[in-house]
């Protein structure tokens, strides 16, 4: 058995005898709540966890009879949100902290995940959009360093990097240069004004850490690479990266025309997405090179969602 299957099975993601399938389309939609409803276009941002989320929601909705097209790898939050507001897509999964800080430019720091969700819901509501229920899992940005580097330099939290000054290079996606949830927040909240910045495509941070090209990288707390103990996550006591539970942003008109079962189906998937399950699905895709469609289908089948 491949390590992927073993890991997913241990997390309750796989069920015995389930065959992999990339399409995820149901064989018949007759008599299902989505049958006959107008087609919906879902979007997904530009990294593996979003690819998995896109497949999870798409396959679950198709199983209920909805006609769904998935547009994958659209881009950053800013680009994907613009695709939504311009009508190129009807919905996409987004992180509550990203909605507040990146999409609406609010730098206030909600003190709980519930407050972050409520604020994000209020903000998108002003744009004719709705939020489905948030997931139990949260995927925050976090600074990671090699465990050996942390031990050598006594690093436990983000502010500890200040004592290393210009010796530290911070690797993160290009957009992190101009985000409060990135270089701006690290400088303002933690005083890391001497730290150098290296733009990296999402996913390359671990390779750069291993090669010594950077000393700390912006990673996601649900990354599969973090499970092995090779890297240490630095605490963020000033909470610059916010709360990052996922909810689907949906055009209110689309939500109304699709009926209540649309949101109910999305919420049923979201309710099963724990940190443990999402991290293991990420590992299955990023480390073990399984397709997001296959991993999503196995998870949905194991949880009775398709």
C-alpha positions in Angstrom: 0.0 0.0 0.0 1.3 3.4 -0.9 1.9 5.8 2.0 -0.8 8.1 0.6 -3.5 5.5 1.0 -2.2 4.6 4.5 -2.2 8.2 5.6 -5.7 8.9 4.2 -7.2 5.7 5.6 -5.8 6.6 9.0 -7.6 9.9 8.9 -10.9 8.4 7.8 -10.4 9.8 4.4 -10.4 6.5 2.5 -12.9 3.7 2.7 -12.0 0.1 1.8 -12.4 -0.8 -1.8 -13.1 2.6 -3.2 -11.7 3.1 -6.7 -10.1 6.4 -7.7 -11.9 8.5 -10.2 -11.0 12.0 -11.5 -14.3 13.1 -12.9 -16.6 13.1 -9.9 -19.8 13.4 -12.0 -22.9 11.5 -10.8 -24.3 8.9 -13.2 -27.9 10.3 -13.0 -29.3 13.5 -11.7 -33.0 12.6 -12.0 -35.0 13.3 -8.9 -32.1 15.1 -7.2 -32.4 18.6 -5.7 -30.1 20.3 -8.3 -31.8 18.7 -11.3 -32.9 21.3 -13.8 -31.3 24.2 -12.0 -29.2 26.7 -14.0 -25.5 25.9 -14.4 -23.0 27.2 -11.8 -19.4 28.1 -12.3 -17.1 27.6 -9.3 -13.6 29.0 -9.0 -10.5 27.9 -7.1 -7.4 30.0 -6.4 -3.8 29.2 -7.3 -2.5 26.5 -4.8 -3.1 22.8 -4.1 -5.4 23.2 -1.1 -7.7 25.3 -3.2 -7.6 22.7 -6.0 -8.8 20.1 -3.4 -11.5 22.4 -2.0 -12.7 23.1 -5.5 -13.0 19.4 -6.3 -14.7 18.7 -3.0 -17.5 21.2 -3.5 -17.8 20.5 -7.2 -18.2 16.8 -6.9 -20.6 17.0 -3.9 -22.8 19.4 -5.8 -22.8 17.3 -9.0 -23.8 14.3 -6.9 -26.9 16.3 -5.9 -27.7 17.0 -9.6 -26.3 20.4 -9.9 -24.6 21.3 -13.2 -21.2 22.6 -12.1 -18.1 23.9 -14.0 -14.9 24.3 -12.1 -12.4 27.0 -13.2 -9.2 26.0 -11.5 -6.0 27.9 -10.7 -7.5 31.4 -11.3 -4.9 33.3 -9.3 -4.5 35.2 -6.1 -7.4 36.3 -3.8 -7.5 39.6 -5.6 -7.8 38.1 -9.0 -10.3 35.4 -8.1 -12.5 37.8 -6.2 -12.5 40.1 -9.3 -13.6 37.1 -11.4 -16.5 36.7 -9.0 -17.6 40.3 -8.9 -17.3 40.5 -12.7 -19.5 37.5 -13.2 -16.9 35.2 -14.7 -17.5 32.8 -11.8 -20.4 32.4 -9.4 -18.7 31.3 -6.2 -15.3 30.2 -4.8 -13.9 29.1 -1.4 -12.1 31.9 0.4 -10.5 32.4 3.8 -12.2 34.7 6.3 -9.0 36.6 7.2 -8.2 37.1 3.5 -11.7 38.6 3.0 -11.2 41.0 5.8 -7.6 42.1 5.2 -6.7 41.4 1.5 -10.1 41.9 -0.2 -11.4 44.8 1.9 -8.2 46.3 3.4 -9.3 46.1 7.0 -6.3 45.8 9.4 -8.3 45.4 12.6 -7.7 42.0 14.2 -10.8 40.0 15.2 -10.2 38.2 18.5 -12.0 35.0 17.6 -12.8 32.9 14.5 -16.5 33.7 15.0 -15.8 37.4 15.0 -13.7 37.0 11.8 -16.5 35.1 10.1 -19.2 37.6 11.1 -17.1 40.5 9.8 -16.3 38.7 6.6 -20.0 37.9 6.0 -20.9 41.5 6.6 -18.3 42.8 4.3 -19.2 40.6 1.3 -22.9 41.2 2.0 -22.3 44.9 1.0 -21.3 43.6 -2.5 -24.3 41.5 -3.2 -22.5 38.3 -2.0 -23.2 35.7 0.7 -21.0 33.4 2.8 -21.8 29.8 3.4 -21.0 28.3 6.8 -17.3 28.3 7.8 -15.2 25.1 8.0 -13.9 23.8 11.4 -10.4 23.8 9.8 -8.4 27.0 9.5 -5.4 27.4 7.3 -3.4 30.4 8.5 -0.2 31.7 7.0 2.7 31.2 9.4 6.4 31.7 9.4 8.3 28.4 9.3 12.0 27.7 9.8 14.1 24.5 9.8 13.9 22.9 13.2 17.7 22.9 13.4 17.8 26.6 12.6 15.2 27.3 15.3 17.2 25.4 17.9 20.5 27.0 17.0 19.0 30.6 17.2 16.5 30.1 20.0 13.5 30.9 17.8 10.0 30.3 19.2 7.9 33.2 17.9 8.0 35.5 14.9 9.4 38.4 16.9 12.5 36.4 17.8 13.7 36.9 14.2 14.4 40.6 14.9 17.6 39.7 16.8 19.0 38.2 13.5 18.4 41.3 11.5 19.6 41.3 7.9 20.8 37.7 8.2 17.2 36.6 7.6 15.6 36.3 4.2 11.9 35.8 4.2 10.4 33.8 1.3 6.8 34.3 0.4 4.5 34.7 -2.6 5.1 38.0 -4.5 1.8 39.5 -3.2 3.1 39.2 0.4 5.3 42.2 -0.2 2.4 44.6 -0.2 0.0 42.8 2.3 -0.4 43.4 6.0 -0.7 39.7 6.2 2.9 39.6 4.9 5.9 41.9 4.9 4.0 45.0 5.9 2.6 43.4 9.0 5.9 41.8 9.9 7.6 45.1 9.8 4.9 47.1 11.6 3.9 44.6 14.2 7.2 42.9 14.9 9.8 45.5 13.8 11.4 43.2 11.2 12.6 46.1 9.1 16.0 44.6 8.3 14.7 41.3 7.1 15.2 40.7 3.3 12.3 39.5 1.1 12.5 36.8 -1.6 9.4 36.3 -3.8 8.6 32.7 -4.3 5.7 30.8 -6.0 3.5 29.0 -3.5 5.0 25.7 -2.6 8.6 26.5 -3.2 9.2 27.8 0.3 10.2 24.4 1.6 12.7 23.7 -1.1 14.2 27.2 -0.5 14.4 26.5 3.2 16.1 23.2 2.6 18.6 24.8 0.2 19.4 27.7 2.6 18.2 30.2 0.1 15.8 31.6 2.8 15.8 31.3 6.5 12.1 31.6 7.1 9.2 31.0 4.7 5.5 31.9 4.6 3.7 28.6 4.6 0.2 27.3 5.4 -0.6 25.6 8.7 -2.3 22.7 6.9 0.7 22.0 4.6 1.5 18.3 4.5 5.2 19.1 4.8 4.7 20.3 8.4 3.7 16.9 9.7 7.2 15.4 9.6 8.9 17.5 12.3 11.6 18.9 9.9 10.2 22.5 10.2 9.0 24.6 13.2 6.1 27.0 13.0 6.9 30.4 14.7 4.1 31.6 17.0 2.2 34.8 15.9 1.2 36.4 19.2 0.3 39.7 17.5 -2.1 37.8 15.2 -1.1 39.5 12.0 -2.1 36.5 9.9 -5.6 36.5 11.4 -8.2 33.7 11.5 -8.5 31.7 8.2 -11.5 29.4 8.2 -12.9 28.7 4.8 -16.3 29.6 3.5 -17.8 29.8 0.0 -18.4 33.3 -1.3 -21.5 33.1 -3.5 -23.4 35.6 -5.6 -26.7 36.1 -3.7 -28.7 35.9 -6.9 -27.1 32.6 -7.8 -27.7 31.3 -4.3 -31.4 32.2 -4.6 -31.9 30.6 -8.0 -30.2 27.4 -7.0 -32.3 26.8 -4.0 -31.6 26.0 -0.4 -30.1 22.6 -1.1 -27.1 24.3 -2.8 -25.9 25.9 0.4 -26.9 22.8 2.4 -24.7 20.7 0.2 -21.7 23.0 0.5 -22.2 23.3 4.3 -22.3 19.5 4.6 -18.9 19.2 3.0 -17.4 22.1 5.0 -18.6 20.6 8.3 -16.3 17.5 7.7 -13.2 19.5 6.9 -11.0 19.3 10.1 -7.4 20.4 10.2 -6.2 16.8 10.4 -8.2 15.7 7.3 -7.2 18.7 5.2 -3.5 18.4 6.1 -3.6 14.7 5.1 -5.4 15.5 1.8 -2.7 18.2 1.1 0.0 15.7 1.7 -1.7 13.2 -0.6 -1.6 15.8 -3.4 1.6 17.7 -2.8 3.9 15.0 -1.5 2.4 11.8 -3.0 1.3 13.4 -6.3 -2.2 12.1 -6.3 -4.7 14.3 -8.2 -7.0 16.6 -6.3 -10.0 15.0 -8.0 -9.0 11.5 -6.8 -8.3 12.6 -3.2 -11.5 14.7 -3.0 -13.6 11.8 -4.3 -12.2 9.3 -1.7 -12.8 11.8 1.1 -16.4 12.5 0.0 -17.2 8.8 -0.4 -15.7 7.9 3.0 -17.8 10.6 4.6 -21.1 9.7 2.8 -21.2 12.9 0.8 -21.4 11.3 -2.6 
